[in-house]
Amino acid sequence: MPTTGESGEMPARSRRADAQRNQRKLLAAAADVFVTSGVDAPVREIAARAGVGMGTIYRHFPTRADLVVAVYRHQVEACAEAGPALLASADSPFAALRQWVGLFVDFLVTKHGLATALQSDNDGFEALHTYFIDRLVPVCEQLLDAAVDAGEVRPGTRAYELMRGVGNLCVGGDGDPRYDPRRLVELLLRGLRRPRTS
């Protein structure tokens, strides 16, 4: 339990830690709502999911674009941090790659609608895209390299190619129950596998 100072107030460091936790909780709730309801979902829906008042959201994120960008960056960081953790805990490098690609697909769903939300700020969108590439391509490369070194995946596929391929398969699935991008992404991953020798 945090201690208070002589004035009875919580120390600044504890307040900052609480604020960061609350902001992470809010961003996770917003990401969940964006997946189910899109980036135009009512702010009250996000506030209810996060268990905060609408004023809290507007205090942190004065505009919807601010919130969307923050969710985007939060999801990129979560995806980037998951790579090494999966590699350390999964049964094999290929299993880690498959799980990470699943998270990447979830991220792409969350990212849907970002361009529309930021259409008035093309430079800001380009900066986010560069940040996305710089953070995630090395993570995917690490996972691919580990799977190649383990003899599970054929060499030659580049991380950027794989991410573009997954991204392209995820386009156009919205609202069409006949199209399941996850099934096709799984087929793509199977195509990377090195045939087992008897």
N, C-alpha and C positions, 0 to 999 in steps of 0.2 A: 504494500500500500504506500503511495507516495507521501512523503512528509511535507508539511507546510512550513513556511517561514514564520518569522515573528509577527508579520502582519496577518497571518492566517491564510495567505494566498499560496497556491501551488507554485513550486519553483518553475522558472521559465522553461527549463529543459523538459520537465514533465508535461507542461502545457504543449510544447512543440511535439513531443512524442504522441500525446493524445490527439492533437490536430492531424498528425500524419496518419495515424490509425483510422481516424474518422474519414479522412479524405480517401484512403485506400478502400474503405468499406463503401463509400459513396460511389467511387469509380467502378468497383466490382458490381454494385447494384445497377448502375447505369449501363454497363456492358451487357448484363443479363437482359435488361429491358430492351436495349437496342436489338439484341438477337431476336427477341420474340415480337417486338412491336415496331422496330425500325428507329432511325435516328430522329424522327419527328414525333416520337412518343411524348405524351404530356409530362411535364416536369413533375406534376403531382404523383404520377405513377412511379417515377424514379425515387422521389422523396419517400413514398410509402414503402418501397422495397428496401431502401436504406435505413428506414426508421428515423428519419430526420425531417425537420420542417423545410418548406420550400425556401424560406429565407436563408437557410444554411447553404443550399445549393447556389443560390444567386450571390451569396457573399463570396464563395469560392470561385464561381464561374458566372460572371455577369451576363454572358451571352451563350446561346446554344452552341455556337461554333467553339467557344472556349471549352465547353464541356466535352464536345465530340473530340477535339484535339487531345484533351487530357486523357480520355478513355483510350484513344488510339495509342498514345505513348505508353500508358499503363499496360495495355495488352501486348505491345511490342516487348516491353521489359519482361513481362511474365513469360512470354514465349522464349525470349532469349535466355532467361535464367533456367527454364525448364530443361533445355538441351543437356547441359553437363549433369544435371541431377538425374535425368533419365538414363544417361549413359552409365552413371555410377550404380543405378539401382535395377535396371532392366535385366532380363535373363540373357540377352545378347545385344550386340550393337544394332542388329537389324530390328529387333523388337523396340529398342530405344528410338530408332529412326521412325518406325511405324507410329509409335505413340506421339512423337513430336510432330509428325505430319498431321495427325489428328488434331492436335492443338492448333497447328497452323491453319487448318481448315476452319476451326472454330473462330480464330482470329479474323479470317477473311470474311466470315459471315458478319461479325461485329463491325468490320470496316465498311460494309455495304452502306452506301449513302453518304460517305464522307465527302466525296467530291461535290455533291449537291450542297451539303451543309457549308462547304468552304468555297463555293463557286466565285464569290467576290474577292477571294484572296488566293490567286493562282500561285504567287511566290511562296505563300505559307504552305500550300499543298505540296509544292515541289520540294520544299525543305523537309516536310514530313516523309515524303517518299524516299528521299536520300537517307534520312535517319533510319527508316525501315530497312533499306538495303544494307546499310553499314552495320546494323545490329544483328540482322537475322541471317544473312548469307554466311558469315563465318561460323555460326552455330550449326547450320545445315551442313556446311563443309566438314566440320569436325565429326558429325554423326556419320556422314557418308564415308569419310576416310576410315573411320573405325570399322564400319561394316565391310569395306573393301579389304582392310588389313586382316579382318577375321575370316575372309574368304566367303562371306555371305552375299556379297554384291559384286557384280561385274565392275571392273574399273572403267573409267572413261566418262561417266556422267558428272557434269559440273553442278554444283549446288544451285547456282542461279538458274540453270536450265530446269532443274527439278522443281524449284519454287515457282517459276513461270508456268510450267506444265500443270502443276497443282492449281495455281491461280486460274488458269484458263478453263480447267475442268469445273471450277466452282462458279464460273460466270453463267448466268442464264437459268439457274435452278430455281429462282424465286417464284413461288406461286405455281409451279408446274409439278404436280404430284407424280408425273410420269418420269421425271428426271431426278436421279439420285447421284449427286456428284461424289459422295463418299464411296459408292460402289466402284465408280470409275477410277477414283484415286487409288483404291485398293488394287485394282487391276494394273495400274501404272507401277505401283510398288512391287507387285509380283514380277513384273517385267524386268525389274532391276536385279532380281535374284540370280545368283550364279547357279547353274544346274549342278545338282549333287552328283558326284561320281560314285559308282558302286564299288 
